[in-house]
Amino acid sequence: MQPVWKRLASLPLVSVLFLSACGGKFFPKETGGGGKTSSGDYLYVANTSVNPFTIAAFSIANSKLNTISGSPFNFGAAQPSALVVTPKNTFLYVASVAGGIFGYSINSNGSLSVLNSGNALVTGILPSALKVDSTGSWLIAAQDNGSGSNGSAYLFAINTSTGALTAQGNAVTLDVGSPTRIVMTPNNQIVYISLATGGVDILAFNASSGVLNAPSQILHPKNSNNADYGLAIDSSGSYLFVTETGTVVNGTSGLRVLKIAANGGLTELSTSPVQTDLGPVAVLVSTHGYVYVASRTKNVIDGFALSANGALTALPNSPYSTGTMPVDLAEDNSHAYIAVACSGGTPDFQVFTIDTSASTAGQLVSLATASTSSTSPAGAAVVAATN
């Protein structure tokens, strides 16, 4: 089974059949109980072109990128497909397209200790995307069920002391497509799941009762051969950003900007879509209101300033060069840096400083690069940061 970044090689079409679950296990030191809330500035990268699969860990301190002791951590035979850190930085959850959801406790120095003796916390599912709500109480996982099939979404209650996951309700049937990303509005009421050529599903969520409803609305791609991959929501919950490959604007790929209604409904702005470089697969809205788009085909990040009305303006000196095939983005918890995972290597991992100078505010300046494994390229597929 290929991870998401390898499946993107056939842009704009995605056609995937997940393999049946197999026994995967990862082996850092096991924690004996509850997670340890961490206040450090840590970044985690899943490697998918190494044997065994690994999770690399880094810290940012004094404007330097440092490898955390013990990194990369052995993830065994279960190929990682998604990472998510809980809001209090207590746990790191790892999805595997080989089957299951695994967990780590994040130690105070950023190192990782396995949960459940390295066995899957959840079995019997093949998740390709994960999301934790802002309360840290709920984990949502989405699964691809094969070409031409409806996807599935699952809700799990998080034990905030032990990291254990308990299924909540039945699986939710998504529209036809291949789930790639999950985002949630800041009030935890609306969930969006990108489905590649299937568009974007819109689901209502009740964080008080733990109910994830079936999709009530869907955003279709602008053309039938297009595909929606990256998703992001601004901090106010006003706008949804969707990266779309294929013929979107001016005969090439683009970023769609949509106003979010109270019920989750979407209205595309008159200024949308905005042209990006070819192959946009990930988008991030920074705390400072800058929008960054990773364009896998062109090996760049496009940068935009976001105005109050949702309009986007190119940042100074955009686009910014990356390693080969950038596929995922994360903002560190100091809100000073943007990290990018490059599945094709050269380098595997790159960290940029967000410029704060008045004349060039928001532009990205390369701070550091790193290999995420002794194997090159390591197939760095996804990056997650502590909050």
Kinemage of the C-alpha trace (Angstrom):
@kinemage 1
@onewidth
@group {chain A} dominant
@subgroup {mainchain}
@vectorlist {calphas} color= white
{ca met a 1} P 0.000 0.000 0.000
{ca gln a 2} L 1.331 3.403 -0.978
{ca pro a 3} L 1.060 6.420 1.328
{ca val a 4} L -0.814 9.524 0.243
{ca trp a 5} L 2.251 11.239 -1.252
{ca lys a 6} L 2.995 8.309 -3.545
{ca arg a 7} L -0.609 8.187 -4.707
{ca leu a 8} L -0.358 11.871 -5.628
{ca ala a 9} L 2.106 10.943 -8.357
{ca ser a 10} L -0.834 10.332 -10.675
{ca leu a 11} L -2.381 13.772 -10.197
{ca pro a 12} L -5.115 14.752 -10.733
{ca leu a 13} L -6.709 11.309 -10.550
{ca val a 14} L -6.503 9.079 -7.513
{ca ser a 15} L -7.490 5.434 -7.515
{ca val a 16} L -6.513 3.366 -4.474
{ca leu a 17} L -7.403 0.051 -2.896
{ca phe a 18} L -6.169 -0.274 0.674
{ca leu a 19} L -4.685 -3.582 1.699
{ca ser a 20} L -6.123 -5.633 4.509
{ca ala a 21} L -4.790 -4.952 7.980
{ca cys a 22} L -1.523 -6.503 9.025
{ca gly a 23} L 0.300 -6.631 12.320
{ca gly a 24} L 2.482 -3.590 12.759
{ca lys a 25} L 4.390 -2.657 15.882
{ca phe a 26} L 6.783 0.098 16.840
{ca phe a 27} L 9.400 -0.068 19.503
{ca pro a 28} L 10.658 2.996 21.418
{ca lys a 29} L 10.602 2.724 25.219
{ca glu a 30} L 7.101 2.100 26.523
{ca thr a 31} L 5.453 4.567 28.839
{ca gly a 32} L 3.931 3.206 32.001
{ca gly a 33} L 0.862 5.401 32.197
{ca gly a 34} L -0.503 8.850 31.451
{ca gly a 35} L 1.060 11.152 28.897
{ca lys a 36} L 3.429 13.911 29.885
{ca thr a 37} L 2.266 17.354 28.764
{ca ser a 38} L 5.105 18.964 26.841
{ca ser a 39} L 5.762 22.667 26.355
{ca gly a 40} L 8.681 22.203 23.950
{ca asp a 41} L 8.769 23.182 20.283
{ca tyr a 42} L 8.834 19.793 18.578
{ca leu a 43} L 8.286 18.516 15.031
{ca tyr a 44} L 7.600 14.931 13.921
{ca val a 45} L 8.018 13.489 10.421
{ca ala a 46} L 6.773 10.104 9.153
{ca asn a 47} L 9.155 8.273 6.796
{ca thr a 48} L 7.623 5.850 4.289
{ca ser a 49} L 10.540 4.847 2.024
{ca val a 50} L 12.652 3.180 4.712
{ca asn a 51} L 12.666 -0.316 6.163
{ca pro a 52} L 11.494 -0.422 8.888
{ca phe a 53} L 9.277 2.666 8.756
{ca thr a 54} L 10.261 5.435 11.165
{ca ile a 55} L 9.171 8.674 12.831
{ca ala a 56} L 11.855 11.377 12.936
{ca ala a 57} L 11.732 13.958 15.742
{ca phe a 58} L 13.220 17.454 15.904
{ca ser a 59} L 13.210 20.428 18.238
{ca ile a 60} L 13.576 24.120 17.498
{ca ala a 61} L 15.526 26.128 20.071
{ca asn a 62} L 17.570 29.313 19.787
{ca ser a 63} L 16.698 29.537 16.081
{ca lys a 64} L 18.267 26.133 15.427
{ca leu a 65} L 16.816 22.809 14.295
{ca asn a 66} L 18.008 19.927 16.469
{ca thr a 67} L 17.508 16.171 16.214
{ca ile a 68} L 15.872 14.737 19.333
{ca ser a 69} L 17.743 11.945 21.088
{ca gly a 70} L 16.609 8.534 19.852
{ca ser a 71} L 15.351 9.847 16.501
{ca pro a 72} L 14.317 8.366 14.152
{ca phe a 73} L 11.981 6.144 16.167
{ca asn a 74} L 11.282 2.698 14.751
{ca phe a 75} L 7.686 2.328 13.564
{ca gly a 76} L 8.061 -1.281 12.423
{ca ala a 77} L 6.031 -2.809 9.595
{ca ala a 78} L 2.971 -0.566 9.794
{ca gln a 79} L 3.404 2.076 7.101
{ca pro a 80} L 2.463 5.506 8.530
{ca ser a 81} L -0.061 7.625 6.659
{ca ala a 82} L -1.029 10.452 9.048
{ca leu a 83} L 0.150 12.111 12.261
{ca val a 84} L -1.684 14.259 14.792
{ca val a 85} L -0.659 15.753 18.157
{ca thr a 86} L -3.229 16.311 20.912
{ca pro a 87} L -3.806 19.963 21.972
{ca lys a 88} L -1.901 19.626 25.261
{ca asn a 89} L 1.007 17.892 23.483
{ca thr a 90} L 0.429 14.756 25.519
{ca phe a 91} L 0.079 12.196 22.731
{ca leu a 92} L 1.078 11.664 19.115
{ca tyr a 93} L -1.270 9.421 17.124
{ca val a 94} L -0.084 7.695 13.967
{ca ala a 95} L -2.396 6.211 11.334
{ca ser a 96} L -1.248 3.340 9.173
{ca val a 97} L -2.666 2.368 5.792
{ca ala a 98} L -1.498 -1.144 6.639
{ca gly a 99} L -4.145 -1.100 9.356
{ca gly a 100} L -4.750 0.606 12.685
{ca ile a 101} L -4.024 3.683 14.763
{ca phe a 102} L -0.949 3.659 17.013
{ca gly a 103} L 0.041 5.995 19.817
{ca tyr a 104} L 3.036 7.585 21.470
{ca ser a 105} L 3.366 9.530 24.692
{ca ile a 106} L 5.342 12.739 24.117
{ca asn a 107} L 7.997 13.119 26.793
{ca ser a 108} L 9.153 16.471 28.162
{ca asn a 109} L 12.245 16.453 25.908
{ca gly a 110} L 10.196 15.619 22.790
{ca ser a 111} L 11.218 11.965 22.677
{ca leu a 112} L 8.518 9.348 22.164
{ca ser a 113} L 7.366 6.395 24.273
{ca val a 114} L 4.976 3.825 22.860
{ca leu a 115} L 1.480 3.197 24.121
{ca asn a 116} L -0.082 -0.272 24.392
{ca ser a 117} L 3.302 -2.049 24.130
{ca gly a 118} L 3.620 -0.798 20.557
{ca asn a 119} L 0.449 -2.545 19.431
{ca ala a 120} L -2.307 -0.694 17.612
{ca leu a 121} L -4.744 1.208 19.820
{ca val a 122} L -7.367 0.666 17.127
{ca thr a 123} L -7.490 -2.253 14.698
{ca gly a 124} L -9.717 -3.212 11.800
{ca ile a 125} L -9.536 0.123 9.983
{ca leu a 126} L -7.154 1.523 7.352
{ca pro a 127} L -6.999 5.265 8.059
{ca ser a 128} L -5.443 7.757 5.668
{ca ala a 129} L -6.236 10.947 7.643
{ca leu a 130} L -6.577 11.958 11.310
{ca lys a 131} L -7.856 14.976 13.249
{ca val a 132} L -8.167 15.732 16.978
{ca asp a 133} L -10.731 18.324 18.105
{ca ser a 134} L -9.587 21.404 20.028
{ca thr a 135} L -10.738 19.983 23.383
{ca gly a 136} L -8.478 16.953 22.971
{ca ser a 137} L -11.420 14.666 23.690
{ca trp a 138} L -12.112 13.242 20.227
{ca leu a 139} L -10.145 11.731 17.362
{ca ile a 140} L -11.624 11.460 13.863
{ca ala a 141} L -10.137 9.039 11.334
{ca ala a 142} L -11.020 8.739 7.649
{ca gln a 143} L -10.509 5.676 5.467
{ca asp a 144} L -10.293 5.051 1.718
{ca asn a 145} L -12.284 1.947 0.738
{ca gly a 146} L -10.983 1.641 -2.806
{ca ser a 147} L -11.483 3.133 -6.235
{ca gly a 148} L -15.100 4.085 -6.888
{ca ser a 149} L -16.126 3.318 -3.305
{ca asn a 150} L -17.530 5.448 -0.522
{ca gly a 151} L -15.011 6.395 2.130
{ca ser a 152} L -15.593 5.944 5.857
{ca ala a 153} L -15.107 8.148 8.921
{ca tyr a 154} L -14.717 6.965 12.508
{ca leu a 155} L -14.962 8.791 15.829
{ca phe a 156} L -12.975 7.774 18.915
{ca ala a 157} L -13.068 9.084 22.483
{ca ile a 158} L -9.589 9.886 23.813
{ca asn a 159} L -8.655 8.895 27.339
{ca thr a 160} L -6.651 11.982 28.223
{ca ser a 161} L -4.740 10.131 30.954
{ca thr a 162} L -3.662 7.009 29.073
{ca gly a 163} L -4.164 7.896 25.392
{ca ala a 164} L -6.463 4.908 24.878
{ca leu a 165} L -9.068 5.235 22.104
{ca thr a 166} L -12.679 4.031 22.380
{ca ala a 167} L -14.965 3.820 19.350
{ca gln a 168} L -17.922 6.182 19.541
{ca gly a 169} L -20.938 5.164 17.499
{ca asn a 170} L -20.854 3.492 14.103
{ca ala a 171} L -18.731 4.257 11.068
{ca val a 172} L -19.977 7.192 9.018
{ca thr a 173} L -20.323 6.646 5.268
{ca leu a 174} L -18.663 9.363 3.206
{ca asp a 175} L -19.258 10.181 -0.435
{ca val a 176} L -17.276 8.374 -3.126
{ca gly a 177} L -13.610 9.362 -3.070
{ca ser a 178} L -10.225 8.953 -1.398
{ca pro a 179} L -9.961 10.782 1.954
{ca thr a 180} L -6.724 12.779 2.236
{ca arg a 181} L -7.225 15.533 4.849
{ca ile a 182} L -9.541 16.400 7.735
{ca val a 183} L -10.062 19.876 9.204
{ca met a 184} L -12.509 21.211 11.764
{ca thr a 185} L -13.913 24.666 12.514
{ca pro a 186} L -12.540 26.280 15.713
{ca asn a 187} L -15.890 25.748 17.485
{ca asn a 188} L -15.670 21.978 16.751
{ca gln a 189} L -19.069 21.975 15.027
{ca ile a 190} L -18.196 21.367 11.362
{ca val a 191} L -15.806 18.791 9.866
{ca tyr a 192} L -14.490 18.901 6.296
{ca ile a 193} L -12.906 15.846 4.663
{ca ser a 194} L -11.204 16.105 1.265
{ca leu a 195} L -11.902 13.188 -1.080
{ca ala a 196} L -9.561 13.931 -4.017
{ca thr a 197} L -11.721 13.598 -7.181
{ca gly a 198} L -14.744 13.210 -4.877
{ca gly a 199} L -14.507 16.813 -3.650
{ca val a 200} L -14.967 17.792 0.000
{ca asp a 201} L -17.545 16.267 2.364
{ca ile a 202} L -19.191 18.476 4.999
{ca leu a 203} L -20.198 16.849 8.301
{ca ala a 204} L -21.783 18.216 11.471
{ca phe a 205} L -20.102 17.300 14.764
{ca asn a 206} L -21.258 17.617 18.371
{ca ala a 207} L -18.254 17.626 20.696
{ca ser a 208} L -20.468 17.607 23.804
{ca ser a 209} L -22.267 14.370 22.987
{ca gly a 210} L -19.637 12.852 20.694
{ca val a 211} L -21.803 12.539 17.589
{ca leu a 212} L -20.350 12.730 14.076
{ca asn a 213} L -23.148 12.970 11.527
{ca ala a 214} L -23.166 11.663 7.972
{ca pro a 215} L -22.267 14.210 5.278
{ca ser a 216} L -25.097 16.670 4.721
{ca gln a 217} L -23.392 18.680 1.974
{ca ile a 218} L -20.547 18.277 -0.490
{ca leu a 219} L -18.239 20.638 -2.369
{ca his a 220} L -17.552 19.262 -5.833
{ca pro a 221} L -14.332 19.943 -7.750
{ca lys a 222} L -14.680 22.645 -10.381
{ca asn a 223} L -14.174 20.068 -13.129
{ca ser a 224} L -14.836 16.321 -13.080
{ca asn a 225} L -11.157 15.429 -13.591
{ca asn a 226} L -9.930 17.769 -10.866
{ca ala a 227} L -9.024 16.619 -7.356
{ca asp a 228} L -9.213 18.312 -3.946
{ca tyr a 229} L -6.373 17.453 -1.537
{ca gly a 230} L -5.205 20.103 0.941
{ca leu a 231} L -7.581 21.746 3.428
{ca ala a 232} L -7.152 24.572 5.935
{ca ile a 233} L -9.376 26.911 7.945
{ca asp a 234} L -8.345 30.353 9.202
{ca ser a 235} L -8.249 30.982 12.953
{ca ser a 236} L -11.584 32.836 12.956
{ca gly a 237} L -13.348 29.954 11.232
{ca ser a 238} L -14.482 32.251 8.435
{ca tyr a 239} L -12.858 30.656 5.394
{ca leu a 240} L -12.071 27.191 4.070
{ca phe a 241} L -9.077 26.836 1.757
{ca val a 242} L -8.981 23.915 -0.691
{ca thr a 243} L -6.086 23.013 -2.965
{ca glu a 244} L -7.337 21.658 -6.260
{ca thr a 245} L -5.313 20.040 -9.019
{ca gly a 246} L -6.305 19.909 -12.670
{ca thr a 247} L -7.848 22.759 -14.660
{ca val a 248} L -8.888 25.217 -11.963
{ca val a 249} L -7.850 28.712 -13.045
{ca asn a 250} L -5.969 29.968 -16.102
{ca gly a 251} L -5.676 26.393 -17.328
{ca thr a 252} L -3.758 25.174 -14.282
{ca ser a 253} L -4.034 24.278 -10.576
{ca gly a 254} L -5.380 26.615 -7.937
{ca leu a 255} L -6.453 27.380 -4.390
{ca arg a 256} L -10.151 27.772 -3.718
{ca val a 257} L -11.342 30.148 -0.971
{ca leu a 258} L -14.835 29.629 0.419
{ca lys a 259} L -16.867 31.462 3.039
{ca ile a 260} L -18.100 29.182 5.824
{ca ala a 261} L -21.742 29.508 6.912
{ca ala a 262} L -22.986 28.594 10.385
{ca asn a 263} L -24.233 25.233 9.102
{ca gly a 264} L -20.947 24.525 7.346
{ca gly a 265} L -22.234 25.469 3.909
{ca leu a 266} L -19.687 27.001 1.554
{ca thr a 267} L -19.878 30.005 -0.743
{ca glu a 268} L -16.961 30.520 -3.106
{ca leu a 269} L -15.576 34.052 -3.118
{ca ser a 270} L -15.615 36.086 -6.310
{ca thr a 271} L -11.808 36.307 -6.038
{ca ser a 272} L -11.518 32.493 -5.954
{ca pro a 273} L -9.828 30.378 -7.195
{ca val a 274} L -6.328 31.801 -6.965
{ca gln a 275} L -3.642 30.405 -9.245
{ca thr a 276} L -0.875 28.367 -7.625
{ca asp a 277} L 2.061 26.462 -8.951
{ca leu a 278} L 1.375 23.018 -10.404
{ca gly a 279} L 0.353 20.165 -8.092
{ca pro a 280} L -0.877 21.894 -4.900
{ca val a 281} L -1.409 19.176 -2.285
{ca ala a 282} L -1.198 20.933 1.092
{ca val a 283} L -2.265 24.310 2.471
{ca leu a 284} L -1.664 25.983 5.832
{ca val a 285} L -3.024 29.210 7.306
{ca ser a 286} L -0.517 30.581 9.796
{ca thr a 287} L -1.403 32.222 13.086
{ca his a 288} L -0.350 35.553 11.560
{ca gly a 289} L -2.787 35.202 8.665
{ca tyr a 290} L -0.472 34.043 5.902
{ca val a 291} L -1.542 31.242 3.578
{ca tyr a 292} L 1.088 28.790 2.321
{ca val a 293} L 0.530 26.168 -0.392
{ca ala a 294} L 2.906 23.275 -1.061
{ca ser a 295} L 3.081 22.530 -4.789
{ca arg a 296} L 4.420 19.026 -5.179
{ca thr a 297} L 5.098 19.113 -8.909
{ca lys a 298} L 7.024 22.404 -8.931
{ca asn a 299} L 8.909 21.900 -5.629
{ca val a 300} L 7.837 25.236 -4.174
{ca ile a 301} L 5.648 26.848 -1.543
{ca asp a 302} L 3.362 29.630 -2.755
{ca gly a 303} L 2.724 32.323 -0.149
{ca phe a 304} L -0.231 34.701 0.200
{ca ala a 305} L -1.382 37.389 2.616
{ca leu a 306} L -4.993 36.898 3.753
{ca ser a 307} L -7.221 39.967 4.026
{ca ala a 308} L -10.283 40.254 6.251
{ca asn a 309} L -12.580 39.734 3.242
{ca gly a 310} L -10.808 36.532 2.216
{ca ala a 311} L -8.863 37.988 -0.680
{ca leu a 312} L -5.322 36.707 -1.198
{ca thr a 313} L -2.282 38.714 -2.270
{ca ala a 314} L 1.034 37.110 -3.210
{ca leu a 315} L 3.729 37.498 -0.542
{ca pro a 316} L 7.113 39.075 -1.358
{ca asn a 317} L 9.416 36.823 -3.400
{ca ser a 318} L 6.856 33.996 -3.562
{ca pro a 319} L 7.167 31.125 -4.474
{ca tyr a 320} L 9.807 29.690 -2.132
{ca ser a 321} L 11.966 26.759 -3.223
{ca thr a 322} L 11.788 23.488 -1.294
{ca gly a 323} L 13.190 19.993 -1.585
{ca thr a 324} L 11.748 17.532 -4.068
{ca met a 325} L 7.989 16.885 -3.902
{ca pro a 326} L 6.820 18.909 -0.881
{ca val a 327} L 3.688 17.178 0.415
{ca asp a 328} L 2.904 18.473 3.901
{ca leu a 329} L 3.236 21.636 5.992
{ca ala a 330} L 3.169 22.483 9.710
{ca glu a 331} L 3.539 25.644 11.792
{ca asp a 332} L 5.625 25.355 14.958
{ca asn a 333} L 4.172 26.349 18.313
{ca ser a 334} L 6.140 29.587 18.524
{ca his a 335} L 4.436 30.625 15.270
{ca ala a 336} L 7.790 31.719 13.897
{ca tyr a 337} L 8.526 28.805 11.561
{ca ile a 338} L 6.949 26.727 8.799
{ca ala a 339} L 8.115 23.120 8.334
{ca val a 340} L 7.755 21.118 5.121
{ca ala a 341} L 8.073 17.382 4.477
{ca cys a 342} L 9.542 16.581 1.041
{ca ser a 343} L 8.780 13.038 -0.080
{ca gly a 344} L 11.428 13.135 -2.808
{ca gly a 345} L 14.228 14.309 -0.493
{ca thr a 346} L 17.010 16.831 -1.205
{ca pro a 347} L 16.240 17.546 1.641
{ca asp a 348} L 13.674 15.322 3.359
{ca phe a 349} L 12.792 18.075 5.802
{ca gln a 350} L 13.075 21.843 5.654
{ca val a 351} L 12.227 24.609 8.131
{ca phe a 352} L 11.588 28.207 7.103
{ca thr a 353} L 11.486 31.363 9.200
{ca ile a 354} L 8.424 33.563 8.692
{ca asp a 355} L 9.866 36.994 7.918
{ca thr a 356} L 8.589 39.784 10.175
{ca ser a 357} L 10.314 42.717 8.451
{ca ala a 358} L 7.844 45.395 7.440
{ca ser a 359} L 8.725 45.316 3.743
{ca thr a 360} L 8.852 41.518 3.402
{ca ala a 361} L 6.464 40.320 6.108
{ca gly a 362} L 5.290 36.757 5.620
{ca gln a 363} L 7.930 35.670 3.152
{ca leu a 364} L 9.678 32.392 3.944
{ca val a 365} L 13.418 32.326 4.564
{ca ser a 366} L 15.113 28.935 4.784
{ca leu a 367} L 16.420 28.316 8.312
{ca ala a 368} L 17.584 24.698 8.225
{ca thr a 369} L 17.347 21.406 6.384
{ca ala a 370} L 17.654 17.864 7.679
{ca ser a 371} L 17.658 14.240 6.645
{ca thr a 372} L 14.951 12.278 8.417
{ca ser a 373} L 16.678 8.905 7.959
{ca ser a 374} L 19.976 7.390 6.900
{ca thr a 375} L 18.110 6.300 3.753
{ca ser a 376} L 17.761 8.994 1.096
{ca pro a 377} L 15.174 9.934 0.129
{ca ala a 378} L 13.301 8.787 3.216
{ca gly a 379} L 9.852 9.346 1.760
{ca ala a 380} L 8.943 12.002 4.326
{ca ala a 381} L 5.167 11.884 3.925
{ca val a 382} L 3.655 13.963 6.711
{ca val a 383} L 4.771 16.420 9.425
{ca ala a 384} L 3.110 17.342 12.721
{ca ala a 385} L 4.050 19.969 15.301
{ca thr a 386} L 3.371 20.383 18.996
{ca asn a 387} L 0.826 23.066 19.835
